[in-house]
Amino acid sequence: MSKVILCTTKEAKHPFIFLNTKVEVGSYEELCFYIYNNTVLISKSSLSDRLFDWIRDELAMPELAAKLVNLSNRTSFAQDLLVEILSAGNYYEPAEIATYVEAWQKYRKLTTSQKKKLKGDGYLAYKRYIKAASIYDDIIDNHPDVSDDEFLGNVYHNRAVAAANNLDVDDARGFFLKAYELNGNEESLREYLIVYASGNDSASIKQEMRRFGLKEDNFESLMMELGDANEDVREMTIFSMMQRAVYNRMNKDMIDYDKRMDIILGQLKDEFREQAI
């Protein structure tokens, strides 16, 4: 989980695994934290006997489990079940649960594409790049309800991030460029140039920068950004690792470039196998 969680209820001997994100929770508090922050990734079909049995047997909360079984037969909304779980203990205050309910009332008023993007963004945050890419592709290919260029540009941007992290460099470059054309966001342009740099020499990169009206000193800034990272390479996303590898190559440091690419390819294989499950 992403923060320290004080557990005051029984800790499960066997964690519950959310299959679509591969996140494990081992207590009622961890379950609540995951629900509160990831509801867009929890479907009604995933709230099944597997979860209810775990709550009853592993968390020793039979009353909650029984309520959930009964409620699941009467409601078509996953959020009704999730609110029941959040309300069963003291991890979240009533005001926080009220905020959660209000957020989901607003969520239901979003367009189909807006809801899909939130789901795609959730998978992207958990490095489920294949699933995220599939959702973004669906929005891009079928977006009759999208009239906002900035919104669609942001979809293209995140689609590019998913492509970059799967080392689909050509797709990433095209998606980042399309994102910038739509949203005018300097971040999309910057990421486009970073991916462009992965397959071109300094002269070509500078020429591409001039095409966008960027001055020579922007090249030095880009190179500094590629080389500036405080995280250990193994803690980075694949895209971040690729940026560092590009920096090594641009500086003719082929030994470190080869080392980083070996790490990237190994992690890419591991993540692809995990995402395919």
N, C-alpha and C positions, 0 to 999 in steps of 0.2 A: 504494500500500500504506500501512498505518497506522504504520509505523515505519521507521527507517533500516536497510537490509539490506546488509551487506557481501557483495559478490559475488566469489567466488574462482574460479568456473568461467566457461566461455565465456558471453558475453552474446549473446542472440539478436538477429539482424538484424531479425526480424519477431516481434512479441510474440504470445503465445497468448492468445486471448480466451475467457473462460468466458461462454458466450452468455446464460445465465440471469441473471447478475449484471452483465455487461458489464465485468468486471474484467480488466485486461490484466496478464500477467506476462511478464517479459523475461529471466529467468535461472532456473537450477535452484533457487537460494536463494529467489527470489520464489515459484516454484511450490510449494516445500515450505512456506513460510509460509502461503500461501493454503490449501493442503490441511489443514494442522494446525489452522487456525482456522475452516474453513468446510466440514468434511466433510459436515455434514447437507445441504448444498446440492449435493453432488456425487453424482450417480446413476451406477449401473453403465453405463447407456446413453451417458453423456457421456464415459466412458473408452473412446474409440474410436480408430480409425486416425488420426484428425485429431490427437489428442494424441500418440499414439505416433510418428507421422511427425515431428511438431514436436520431440519429444525427441531423435529420431535425427538429424535434419537441422540444426535450429537450435542445439541444445545440444551436438551432437557426442557423444552418449551412445548409440551403437548397441547396446551390450550390454544396457543398461537397457531400451531400446525392444524388443529381441527377447524379453527376459524377460517384459515386460508383454503382448506379443502372445500368447506361449505361456500365460501365467497367465490371461489373459482368457478363454481357451477352456476353462479347467478350474475356474474359480470363479464363483459367482453373487454374491459379495459385493464391492462396490466397495472396502470397507476393505482387503481383501487386496492389491489393486493399489496402493492409496494407501500402505500400509505398505512395500511394495516400493520405491516411489519415495522415501519418507522415509529408507529404510535404505541407499540407493545412494550417498549422499554423507556429508559431515560437518557439514551445517548443524545438525542436531539430535543431541544426545548420546544414546547408547543408553538412558539412564534416562528421557529425555524421550519417546523413542519407546515405551518400556514404559508410561509414563503414558498416552500416546495410546491404546495398545492396550487398556489397562485401562478407559479412559473409554468405549471403544466396546463393550466387553463389557457394561458397565453400560447403555449406550444400548439394546442389543438386548433388554434386560429391561423396558424402558419399555412402557407401554400405547401403542396406536396413536395416541390423542389427544395423549399427551405427546410422541411423536415428531413428530407434525404441528405441534404448537405450536413446537417447536424450529426446525423448518424455516420456519414463518411468521415467527418472530422473526429468523431469518437474513435473510430477504428484507426485512423491515422495516428492519433495520440498513443495508441497501444501498439503501434508498429505493425498493424495488420494491413500491410500495404496492398495486397491483392484484393481484399474485401473493400477497402477504401476506394481503390481504383475502379472497381466494378460499379460502385454507387455513383461516383463522379461521372463515369462514362454514361450511365443511365440518364443523369441530369443533362449532360451535354447533348446526347442524342435525342432526348425526348423532353424538351423544355418549353412547351407551349405556354406555361404559366410564368415564364421568366421574361420580364421586359426590362430588367435592371442590368445594364451592362457591367456595372461594378460588381454586382452579385455574381454574374456569370464569370467575370474575370477572376474573382476569388475562387470559384470552383476550378477553373483552369489552373490557377496557381497551386492549389492543393493537389490537383491531379498530377501536376508536374513534380511535386515533392514525392508523391507515391512512386512515380516513374523513376525519379533519380535514385530513390532508395532501393529500387529493384535493378539499378544500373541500366535502365532503358534510356540511355543518354540522348538518343535522337528524339524520342518522344518527349523527354523532359525539356529539351531545348525548345521544341515547337510549342509545347504547352505553356512554358514560361513566357515566350514571346507573345502568344495569343492572349495570355493573361494581361500582359502590359498594354497591349493594344486596346483591351476592353476596360481595364480598371485604372490605367495611368499610374499605377502604384510603383514607386521607385524600387521597392523591395523585389517586385516581380522582374524588373529590368536587371537589377543586381544579380539575382539568382540566374537569370538567363545568361548573363555574361560569365558567371562562374562556370556554368555548364559548357558554354561556348569555349571557354579557356581550356577545357579538358581535352579538346581535340585540335587545338590550333596553336601556332607559335605567337611570340610577342607581337610581331608586326601585324599579323592578322587580327589579333585582339584589339590592338590600338586602332586599326582601321574600322573595326566593328563599333568601337566606342565613338569614333568620330561620326559614324552614321547616325548615332542618337544624340549628336551634339555635345558629347562629353569631351572634356579637355584632357590633355596629356597627364596631368597630375592625378586624374581619376584612375589611371592604370596603376600607379604606385599604391594608391589606397586599396585597390582591388587585390593587389599582390600581398599587401600587409594583412588584409582581412583573411586571405586564404591561409596565411602562415600563422595567424594569431589565434591560438586556442589554448586554454588552460586545462581542459579536461584531458585525461588519459585517452588515447586513441580508442581503446576498447570500450570506453563509456560513451562514445559518440554514436550518433546515427550513421548509417552507411553513407548518407549524403555528405555529412560533415567529414567523415574519413576520406571521402573522395576529394573534397575540397583541399584537404591537407596533402593528399597524393598529388593533386594538380600543382600545388605550390612546390613540392619537391621536384616534380618534373620540369617546371618552368625555371627552377634554379639549378637544373642539371644534376640534382642529387639523386641519381638513379638507384643507389643502394637503398635509401630510405623509401623511395618511390616503390621499388619492387616489394619491400617488406610490407608497406601499407596495403598494396594491392593484394598481396597474399592474404592478409588479415581480412580485407574487404570481401574477397571471393569466398573465403572460408565461412565468414559470418553470413554472407548472402545465401550460401547453400543451406546453412543451418536454419535461417529464418524462412527460407522457401519451404523446406521440409515441414517446419512447424506450422506455417500458414496453410499448407496443403491438407493438414489433418482435419 
